[in-house]
Amino acid sequence: MTINFNQKEVNSLIIGVIILGFIFGFDDGQEIFIASHWLANFFRFLLIAAISLLIHVIAHKITANKFGATIEYENWSIRRYWFSKKANFPLEVLGVKLLPIKKLPIGIVLALLFAFTSLGKIIFATIESIKIKSDRIKRIGKQFPELTDFETAIIGVSGPLISLFLALLFKSFNTPILEPFIKVNYVIALYTMIPFPGLDGAKILFGSKGVYVLSLVFIIMSIALIMVTGIAMAIFLSIITALILFLIYLYKESG
Protein backbone atom coordinates (compact mmCIF):
# COMPACT_ATOMS: atom_id res chain seq x y z
CA MET A 1 0.00 0.00 0.00
CA THR A 2 1.27 3.46 -0.94
CA ILE A 3 0.61 6.47 1.26
CA ASN A 4 0.03 9.52 -0.94
CA PHE A 5 -0.36 13.19 -0.11
CA ASN A 6 -1.60 15.68 -2.69
CA GLN A 7 -0.14 19.19 -2.89
CA LYS A 8 -3.07 20.69 -0.97
CA GLU A 9 -2.45 18.26 1.89
CA VAL A 10 1.28 18.97 1.89
CA ASN A 11 0.64 22.71 2.11
CA SER A 12 -1.88 22.20 4.94
CA LEU A 13 0.49 19.88 6.80
CA ILE A 14 3.33 22.40 6.59
CA ILE A 15 1.09 25.12 8.01
CA GLY A 16 -0.26 22.79 10.69
CA VAL A 17 3.23 21.73 11.76
CA ILE A 18 4.42 25.34 11.98
CA ILE A 19 1.42 26.33 14.12
CA LEU A 20 1.82 23.31 16.41
CA GLY A 21 5.54 23.93 16.74
CA PHE A 22 4.85 27.57 17.59
CA ILE A 23 2.17 26.99 20.25
CA PHE A 24 4.10 24.17 21.95
CA GLY A 25 7.36 26.11 21.81
CA PHE A 26 5.91 29.53 22.66
CA ASP A 27 6.71 29.19 26.35
CA ASP A 28 10.36 28.16 26.56
CA GLY A 29 10.34 28.19 30.35
CA GLN A 30 12.71 31.15 30.64
CA GLU A 31 11.94 34.21 32.75
CA ILE A 32 13.87 36.45 30.36
CA PHE A 33 13.41 36.28 26.59
CA ILE A 34 16.57 35.07 24.87
CA ALA A 35 16.11 34.83 21.12
CA SER A 36 18.59 32.02 20.56
CA HIS A 37 17.06 29.90 23.32
CA TRP A 38 13.51 30.57 22.13
CA LEU A 39 14.37 29.69 18.53
CA ALA A 40 16.12 26.48 19.60
CA ASN A 41 13.05 25.50 21.60
CA PHE A 42 10.74 26.39 18.69
CA PHE A 43 12.69 24.30 16.18
CA ARG A 44 12.77 21.37 18.62
CA PHE A 45 8.98 21.41 18.89
CA LEU A 46 8.69 22.00 15.14
CA LEU A 47 10.48 18.70 14.51
CA ILE A 48 8.41 16.90 17.15
CA ALA A 49 5.18 18.33 15.71
CA ALA A 50 6.15 17.26 12.19
CA ILE A 51 6.82 13.66 13.24
CA SER A 52 3.76 13.43 15.50
CA LEU A 53 1.25 15.01 13.10
CA LEU A 54 2.52 13.03 10.11
CA ILE A 55 2.20 9.70 11.96
CA HIS A 56 -1.27 10.73 13.18
CA VAL A 57 -2.44 11.43 9.62
CA ILE A 58 -0.77 8.32 8.18
CA ALA A 59 -2.70 6.22 10.73
CA HIS A 60 -5.92 7.72 9.35
CA LYS A 61 -4.85 6.96 5.79
CA ILE A 62 -3.87 3.35 6.50
CA THR A 63 -7.13 2.68 8.36
CA ALA A 64 -9.19 4.36 5.66
CA ASN A 65 -7.51 2.21 3.01
CA LYS A 66 -8.43 -0.93 4.97
CA PHE A 67 -12.08 0.09 4.74
CA GLY A 68 -11.96 1.00 1.06
CA ALA A 69 -11.86 4.76 1.59
CA THR A 70 -9.51 7.71 1.30
CA ILE A 71 -8.88 10.65 3.59
CA GLU A 72 -7.62 14.13 2.86
CA TYR A 73 -5.88 16.17 5.53
CA GLU A 74 -6.77 19.81 6.03
CA ASN A 75 -6.45 22.30 8.85
CA TRP A 76 -9.67 22.63 10.85
CA SER A 77 -11.87 25.34 9.33
CA ILE A 78 -15.48 26.50 9.49
CA ARG A 79 -17.60 27.82 6.64
CA ARG A 80 -20.26 29.53 8.76
CA TYR A 81 -19.91 32.41 11.21
CA TRP A 82 -23.28 31.62 12.84
CA PHE A 83 -25.76 28.73 13.17
CA SER A 84 -28.06 29.89 10.37
CA LYS A 85 -27.70 28.07 7.04
CA LYS A 86 -27.35 31.43 5.31
CA ALA A 87 -24.55 32.59 7.61
CA ASN A 88 -21.76 31.47 5.30
CA PHE A 89 -18.45 33.17 4.69
CA PRO A 90 -17.60 35.64 3.23
CA LEU A 91 -19.07 37.86 5.96
CA GLU A 92 -20.99 40.75 4.42
CA VAL A 93 -22.62 43.78 6.02
CA LEU A 94 -24.73 46.03 3.79
CA GLY A 95 -23.13 44.48 0.75
CA VAL A 96 -19.61 45.12 2.01
CA LYS A 97 -17.39 42.08 2.50
CA LEU A 98 -15.84 42.42 5.94
CA LEU A 99 -14.17 39.02 5.78
CA PRO A 100 -13.57 38.11 2.11
CA ILE A 101 -12.85 34.45 2.85
CA LYS A 102 -14.72 31.25 2.02
CA LYS A 103 -13.82 29.57 5.32
CA LEU A 104 -12.19 30.54 8.59
CA PRO A 105 -9.21 28.46 9.79
CA ILE A 106 -10.70 28.33 13.28
CA GLY A 107 -8.17 25.77 14.53
CA ILE A 108 -5.26 28.08 13.75
CA VAL A 109 -7.09 31.15 15.08
CA LEU A 110 -7.93 29.49 18.42
CA ALA A 111 -4.46 27.95 18.78
CA LEU A 112 -2.75 31.32 18.31
CA LEU A 113 -5.32 33.17 20.42
CA PHE A 114 -4.78 30.88 23.41
CA ALA A 115 -1.00 30.92 22.94
CA PHE A 116 -0.74 34.73 22.91
CA THR A 117 -3.31 35.49 25.61
CA SER A 118 -1.87 32.90 28.02
CA LEU A 119 1.77 33.47 27.03
CA GLY A 120 1.99 29.84 25.97
CA LYS A 121 0.59 28.42 29.22
CA ILE A 122 -2.60 27.13 27.55
CA ILE A 123 -2.19 24.95 24.48
CA PHE A 124 -5.27 24.53 22.30
CA ALA A 125 -4.11 22.01 19.71
CA THR A 126 -7.23 21.64 17.57
CA ILE A 127 -5.44 21.90 14.22
CA GLU A 128 -6.05 18.64 12.37
CA SER A 129 -9.15 17.75 10.36
CA ILE A 130 -9.77 15.08 7.73
CA LYS A 131 -12.24 14.53 4.92
CA ILE A 132 -13.27 10.89 4.54
CA LYS A 133 -14.51 9.60 1.17
CA SER A 134 -15.64 6.14 0.14
CA ASP A 135 -13.90 4.57 -2.85
CA ARG A 136 -16.43 2.30 -4.54
CA ILE A 137 -13.74 0.47 -6.47
CA LYS A 138 -11.84 -0.36 -3.28
CA ARG A 139 -15.10 -1.42 -1.61
CA ILE A 140 -15.95 -4.03 -4.24
CA GLY A 141 -16.70 -7.24 -2.36
CA LYS A 142 -17.69 -5.49 0.85
CA GLN A 143 -21.21 -5.69 2.26
CA PHE A 144 -22.02 -2.03 1.63
CA PRO A 145 -20.88 0.18 -1.27
CA GLU A 146 -20.50 3.19 1.06
CA LEU A 147 -18.74 3.52 4.38
CA THR A 148 -20.83 2.61 7.39
CA ASP A 149 -21.03 4.92 10.39
CA PHE A 150 -19.02 2.42 12.44
CA GLU A 151 -16.25 2.30 9.83
CA THR A 152 -16.13 6.10 9.82
CA ALA A 153 -15.76 6.04 13.60
CA ILE A 154 -12.87 3.57 13.41
CA ILE A 155 -11.09 5.68 10.80
CA GLY A 156 -11.59 8.72 13.02
CA VAL A 157 -10.31 7.08 16.21
CA SER A 158 -7.18 5.64 14.59
CA GLY A 159 -5.44 9.03 14.70
CA PRO A 160 -5.96 9.81 18.40
CA LEU A 161 -5.09 6.24 19.37
CA ILE A 162 -1.81 6.24 17.46
CA SER A 163 -0.91 9.57 19.10
CA LEU A 164 -1.65 8.05 22.51
CA PHE A 165 0.41 4.98 21.60
CA LEU A 166 3.37 7.21 20.70
CA ALA A 167 3.06 9.04 24.04
CA LEU A 168 3.02 5.73 25.92
CA LEU A 169 5.91 4.39 23.84
CA PHE A 170 8.10 7.42 24.54
CA LYS A 171 7.10 7.32 28.21
CA SER A 172 8.31 3.72 28.46
CA PHE A 173 11.91 4.84 27.81
CA ASN A 174 11.72 6.90 31.02
CA THR A 175 14.12 9.62 29.88
CA PRO A 176 13.60 13.39 30.24
CA ILE A 177 14.74 14.04 26.67
CA LEU A 178 11.54 12.43 25.35
CA GLU A 179 9.17 14.42 27.58
CA PRO A 180 8.39 16.93 24.79
CA PHE A 181 7.40 14.02 22.49
CA ILE A 182 5.12 12.67 25.20
CA LYS A 183 3.51 16.06 25.79
CA VAL A 184 2.85 16.80 22.11
CA ASN A 185 1.32 13.41 21.41
CA TYR A 186 -0.99 13.16 24.40
CA VAL A 187 -2.20 16.72 23.81
CA ILE A 188 -2.93 15.91 20.15
CA ALA A 189 -4.70 12.68 21.18
CA LEU A 190 -6.85 14.50 23.71
CA TYR A 191 -7.78 17.58 21.71
CA THR A 192 -8.67 15.70 18.53
CA MET A 193 -11.27 13.81 20.57
CA ILE A 194 -13.28 17.01 21.12
CA PRO A 195 -16.54 16.44 19.19
CA PHE A 196 -16.51 19.70 17.27
CA PRO A 197 -17.63 19.45 13.62
CA GLY A 198 -14.62 18.62 11.46
CA LEU A 199 -12.49 17.12 14.23
CA ASP A 200 -11.85 13.41 14.74
CA GLY A 201 -14.06 13.45 17.84
CA ALA A 202 -17.18 14.40 15.88
CA LYS A 203 -16.60 11.63 13.32
CA ILE A 204 -16.20 9.09 16.11
CA LEU A 205 -19.17 10.30 18.17
CA PHE A 206 -21.62 10.44 15.28
CA GLY A 207 -20.24 7.24 13.80
CA SER A 208 -20.48 5.21 16.99
CA LYS A 209 -21.23 6.56 20.45
CA GLY A 210 -19.94 3.31 21.94
CA VAL A 211 -16.56 3.66 20.24
CA TYR A 212 -16.40 7.30 21.35
CA VAL A 213 -17.11 6.51 25.00
CA LEU A 214 -14.65 3.61 25.03
CA SER A 215 -11.82 5.48 23.31
CA LEU A 216 -12.31 8.80 25.13
CA VAL A 217 -12.23 7.20 28.58
CA PHE A 218 -9.22 5.08 27.62
CA ILE A 219 -7.31 8.13 26.33
CA ILE A 220 -8.13 10.36 29.33
CA MET A 221 -7.35 7.65 31.86
CA SER A 222 -4.09 6.70 30.13
CA ILE A 223 -2.90 10.30 30.04
CA ALA A 224 -3.79 10.81 33.70
CA LEU A 225 -2.29 7.55 34.91
CA ILE A 226 1.03 7.62 33.03
CA MET A 227 1.89 10.65 35.16
CA VAL A 228 1.61 8.72 38.41
CA THR A 229 2.16 5.04 37.65
CA GLY A 230 3.91 2.61 35.31
CA ILE A 231 2.96 2.08 31.67
CA ALA A 232 1.57 -1.43 32.13
CA MET A 233 -0.55 -0.45 35.12
CA ALA A 234 -1.77 2.71 33.37
CA ILE A 235 -2.89 0.74 30.32
CA PHE A 236 -4.48 -2.00 32.43
CA LEU A 237 -6.45 0.40 34.63
CA SER A 238 -7.46 2.49 31.61
CA ILE A 239 -8.80 -0.55 29.78
CA ILE A 240 -10.73 -1.75 32.84
CA THR A 241 -12.22 1.71 33.47
CA ALA A 242 -13.11 2.19 29.81
CA LEU A 243 -14.79 -1.23 29.62
CA ILE A 244 -16.80 -0.61 32.81
CA LEU A 245 -18.08 2.75 31.56
CA PHE A 246 -18.71 1.25 28.13
CA LEU A 247 -20.83 -1.50 29.67
CA ILE A 248 -22.72 1.10 31.71
CA TYR A 249 -23.33 3.05 28.50
CA LEU A 250 -24.61 -0.08 26.73
CA TYR A 251 -26.88 -0.88 29.68
CA LYS A 252 -28.41 2.59 29.63
CA GLU A 253 -28.82 2.49 25.85
CA SER A 254 -30.59 -0.89 25.99
CA GLY A 255 -32.90 0.37 28.76
Residue pairs with C-beta under 8 A, 6 or more apart in sequence:
1 62
1 65
3 58
3 61
3 62
5 13
5 73
6 72
8 72
8 74
9 72
9 73
9 74
12 73
12 74
12 75
13 53
13 54
13 57
13 73
15 75
15 108
16 49
16 53
16 73
16 75
16 127
16 128
17 46
17 49
17 50
17 53
18 46
19 75
19 107
19 108
19 111
19 112
19 127
20 45
20 49
20 52
20 53
20 111
20 125
20 127
20 184
20 188
21 42
21 43
21 45
21 46
21 47
21 48
21 49
21 50
22 42
22 45
22 46
22 112
22 115
23 111
23 112
23 114
23 115
23 120
23 123
23 124
23 125
24 45
24 48
24 49
24 123
24 125
24 180
24 183
24 184
24 187
25 38
25 41
25 42
25 43
25 44
25 45
25 46
26 115
26 119
26 120
27 119
27 120
27 121
28 37
28 38
28 41
28 42
29 41
30 37
30 38
44 180
45 180
45 184
48 180
48 181
48 184
49 184
51 181
52 163
52 166
52 181
52 184
52 185
52 188
53 127
53 128
53 188
55 162
55 163
55 166
56 128
56 159
56 160
56 162
56 163
56 188
56 192
57 71
57 73
57 128
57 130
57 159
59 158
59 159
59 161
59 162
60 71
60 73
60 130
60 155
60 156
60 158
60 159
61 70
61 71
62 158
63 154
63 155
63 158
64 70
64 71
64 132
64 155
65 138
67 139
67 147
67 151
67 154
67 155
68 134
68 135
68 136
68 138
68 139
68 140
68 142
68 147
69 132
69 133
69 134
69 135
69 138
69 139
69 147
69 151
69 155
70 132
70 133
70 135
71 130
71 131
71 132
71 133
71 155
72 130
72 131
72 133
73 128
73 129
73 130
74 129
74 130
74 131
75 105
75 107
75 108
75 127
75 128
75 129
76 105
76 106
76 107
76 108
76 126
76 127
76 128
76 129
76 196
76 198
76 199
77 103
77 104
77 105
77 106
77 107
77 129
77 198
78 103
78 104
78 106
78 197
78 198
79 88
79 89
79 102
79 103
79 104
80 87
80 88
80 89
81 87
81 88
81 89
81 91
81 99
81 104
89 99
89 101
89 102
89 103
89 104
90 97
90 98
90 99
90 100
90 101
90 102
91 97
91 98
91 99
92 98
106 126
107 126
107 127
107 128
107 129
108 127
110 124
110 126
111 123
111 124
111 125
111 126
111 127
113 124
114 122
114 123
114 124
115 122
115 123
115 124
123 187
124 191
125 187
125 188
125 191
126 191
126 192
126 194
126 196
126 199
128 159
128 188
128 192
128 199
128 200
129 198
129 199
130 156
130 159
130 200
130 203
132 147
132 152
132 155
132 156
132 203
134 145
134 146
134 147
136 145
136 146
139 145
139 146
139 147
147 155
149 206
149 207
149 208
150 207
150 208
150 211
151 207
152 203
152 206
152 207
153 203
153 204
153 205
153 206
153 207
153 208
153 211
153 212
154 207
154 208
154 211
155 203
156 200
156 201
156 202
156 203
156 204
156 207
157 200
157 204
157 211
157 212
157 215
159 192
159 200
160 188
160 189
160 190
160 192
160 193
160 200
160 201
160 215
160 219
161 189
161 215
161 219
163 185
163 186
163 188
163 189
163 192
164 185
164 186
164 189
164 218
164 219
164 222
164 223
166 181
166 185
167 181
167 182
167 185
167 186
167 189
167 222
167 223
167 226
168 222
168 226
168 231
168 234
168 235
170 178
170 181
170 182
170 185
171 178
171 182
171 226
171 231
172 231
182 226
186 223
186 226
189 219
189 223
190 219
190 220
190 223
192 199
192 200
192 201
193 199
193 200
193 201
193 204
193 212
193 215
193 216
193 219
194 201
195 201
195 202
195 204
195 205
195 206
195 212
196 202
201 212
201 216
204 211
204 212
204 215
205 212
209 249
209 253
210 246
210 249
210 250
210 253
213 242
213 245
213 246
213 249
214 242
214 243
214 245
214 246
215 242
217 238
217 241
217 242
217 245
217 246
218 238
218 239
218 241
218 242
221 234
221 237
221 238
221 241
221 242
222 234
222 235
222 238
225 233
225 234
225 237
225 238
226 234
229 237
